[in-house]
Amino acid sequence: MATLFDPITYGAIEARNRIVMAPMTRGRSTSDHVPLSDLKAAYYSQRSGCGLIVTEATGISEEGLGWPDAPGIWSAAQVEAWKPVTDAVHKAGGKIVLQLWHMGRLVHPSFVGGAQPLSASATTAPGFTRTREGPEENVEARALTISEIKRIVEDHAKAARNAMAAGFDGVQIHGANGYLIDQFLRDNCNFRQDDYGGSVANRIRFLLEIATAVTAEIGADRVGVRLSPNGEGRVVGVSDRVPLFKAAAAGLADTGMAFLGLRKLGPNSSRAAPVFPRCSPISSRIS
């Protein structure tokens, strides 16, 4: 039987052990979301003993990034700033993938020149969001048009292409924790009456279109996805949890992608009620 310290292959990514560093928001970027190369290179290379590092969530576009000093991957300057980071990790013998992120309705207008945030439907996330000036109440998002949905799919593909240009070993699509993709998945914030709302098949469509576009861009063997089936992070809920995420997992498996990460409950059932089912009904669909 393999041990935690034995090598493992995720598609085209050969990891020297089975320890994966989970994505954790660090900041350490400029106000224009350009990574501070020296700080990030030191931080990630120091953790290269893990078989695989998943970076902090990284914005695919300016409209989708509403976190102070979080990094992006849409501009040439950002791509160049990531290169010393991936180089440092590789020199230390590690492998690193970039997490692709669109925050959807959680982008406060102060980050995007006063523009209204975007989501599956016209909803408001309860509570507050973090801004450079401190906590601010969330504001109502507007529903994405079909053409905007298609553009965001392409934004993910472009971000994946930029990630490879920056030297990453692959990408992880962030479909968890109440951000944009999760807002499409959940029926307490997706009230659409078109091909992207209503049935399970429709609510997973956006996720699968993104996964298909990204795998076509850089190869399925360098792509992963993160989902949070038994969490309600940032107050996104769902009435059909197991059928929804089993269908999502099955659709993602059909793309041939390299790995699927499921965020489980924390030790104190963090971000979820303890009555929610564990991930095994969903993860068993992926073999």
N, C-alpha and C positions, 0 to 999 in steps of 0.2 A: 504494500500500500504506500502511495506517495505521502511524503511529509510536507509540512508547511514550507520547508526550506528547499524542496526539490524544484527544478525548473518547470515551467509551464508555458504553453504557447497560446496566445490569444490571436487567432487568425495569423497575420504576418508578424506579430509582435512576440518575440521570444524573451520571456522574462526569466531572470535567474532564480527567482523563488516565487511563492504564491501569496506573498504579502502585497496588498494593494493599498497605497496611501489615498484615502478618500479626499475629495475636493473640499477645500476650506477657504473661505474668503479672507484674503490678506490685505487688500488695498495695495499700498506701495506702488502707486502709479501717479502720473501727473494729473492735473485737472482735465487734460485732454485725453485721459485714459491711455497714455503711452506708458508701458511698464518701465519702472526704474531698474534697468538691466542688472546693475551690480548687486542690489539688494536681493532681487529675485534669483539671480544666479547662485548667490551664496545660500539662500534659503532652500531652494530645491535640490541643489547638488549635495547639501548636507543630509538630505533624506533619500539619497539614491541607493541606499541599501535595500529599500523596498524593491520588489520585483517590478512593480509598475506604479508610477505616480500619475494621478489625475489632478490636473491643476485646479486652482480656484476657478469659479465661474467667470467666463470671459465674454464680453459683449460682442455680438455679431454685427451690431449697427448702433449708431448713436441714438436712434429712437427707442431702442430696446434696452438701454443701459441707464439705470437710475440708482446707482450706488456710488457714494463718494470714493474717488480714487481707485475704483475697480478698473482692471485692464480691458482693453478691446483688441480686436483682431481684424478690423475693417480697413485700416489705412496702411500705407506703405511704411510710415514711421513706426507704427505698432509692430508690423512684421519684423522690421529691422531690430527693434528693441527686444523682441523675443529670442532672436538668434543666439546671443551670448548665453541665454538661460538654457536652451536645449543643448548647446555645445557643452556647457559645464556639466549637465546631467549625464550626457553621453561619455564624457571623459572620465566620469566617476563610475562608469559601468551601468548606469541606470537607463530606464525607458520611461518616456513621459508622453502623455496624451493631453490635448487641450479640451477643456469643457466649453461647449458652445451654448450661449445663454441669451435669451430674450425674456425680459421681465414682464412684458405685457402691461396689465392694469396697475402694476406696482411701481411703474416709472412716474415719479412726481413731475409735474410740469416744470418745476424749477431747473430740471436737468436738460430740458429740451426746448428752451426758449419759450415756455408758456404753452406749448402744444398739449392737447388732451392725450392722455394715455390710450393705448389700444388693447383690445381684448376680443374674446370670442363674441361677447355680447356687451350691451351697455349696462355695466354693473360697477359697483364700488366695493373695493376690498375694505372690510372693516378695519378700524384702528388707524395706526400711524405708519409712516415710512421714514426711513433715515435720510436726511438731506445734509448738505454741507452746513446749513444753518441750525441743524438740530431736528428733532422729530416734527413732522408735519402730517396733518390728516390726509389720508388718501382721498383722491377726487374721482369722480365718475369717469370711467373709460367709455370710449365709443366702440361700436362693433366694427371689426375689420370688414372691408369690402372683399369681394372675391379676387379682384385684381391685386389688392394689398396682400391677401393671403399668399397668392402665387409669388409675389415679390419677396415675401419673407422666407418662403421655401428656397428661393434662389439665393437670398442673403445667407442662409445656412450653408449652401453649397459653396458660395464664394468664400465664406469664413473658413470652411474646411480646406479649400485650396490654399488660402493664405497660411493656415496652420502648417501645412506640409512645406510651403515655401520657407517658413520660419524654422523648420527642422524638427517638428514634432513627429513622433512615431505613429500618431493617429489622433482621433478626436472622440470625445464622448458628447452626445447630444443631451442637453439638460431637459428632460421631460418631467421633472419632479417638483415637489415643494411649493406648489401653487403658482409657478411662473407660467408663461404664455401657453406652452404646450399643455400643461396640466389644466389650465383654464378651459381649453377646448375639450379635454377628456371628461371633466366633471359636470354633472347635470345640475348642480346648484349654482353654476355661473355660466353655463352654455345653454342659451335659450333660442338658438338659431333655428330657423325653419327651412334651411336649405340643405345642401349635401354635407355640411359640416356640423349639423346639430340633430338632436333627436335620438336616433337609434345608436346602439353601440358602434355599429359599422361606420356610421357617419362621424361620431365623435372621435374615433381613432384615425380618421382620414388625414387630418393635418399632420399628426405624428408620422404616419406611414409615408406621406408624400415627402416630408423632410428627410426621413431615413432613406428613402429611395433616391432622392436627389443627391444626398451626401455620399452614399455608397457608389453611385454612378460617377461622382466627381473624383473620389480618391481611392476607390476600391473597398468592397465590403469587408475585406480582411483587416482594415484599419479603422473600423467604426464600431463604437459602442453607444449604448443609450442608458440613461438613468431614469428610473421611475420610482414613485413612492406609493405603492398600492394601499398600504395600511396606515397612511398618515393623512392628516388634513392640514398640512402646513399652509399658513396664511389664509386659513378659513376657506378652503375649497373642499366641498363634500360631494359624495356620490351615493346614489341609491342602489346601484348594481355593481358593487365593487369587484367581486370575483369574476363575474362574466366579462366585465369591461377589461380588466387587466389580463385575463386569460386570452381574450381576443387580441389585445395589443401585443402580448408576448408572441402569440402565434404569427401575427402579421410581421413582426420584426424578425422572427426566425426565418420567414420566407425571403427576406432580403439577403440572407447569408451573412449578416453582420457578425463581428467577432465576439462581442460580449454584451451582456445585459446586467446592469447593476440595479438591485432592488434595495431601497433604503428601508431597513426594518426598524421596529420600535426600539427606542433606547431603553436603558435599564429601568427607568421610571415611566415607561410608556410615553416618552416625550413625543409631542406633536401628534398624539393619537390617543383615543380612549382604549383602555386595555381589553375591551370586548371585541375589538377588530380582529379579524382572522390574521394569522401569520402568513408569510409569503409563500409557503409551500404549495398551495393550489396553483399559484401562478408560475413559480419557478419550475414546477414539475413539467410544464409544457415545453420547456427548453431542454433538450438533451445534448 
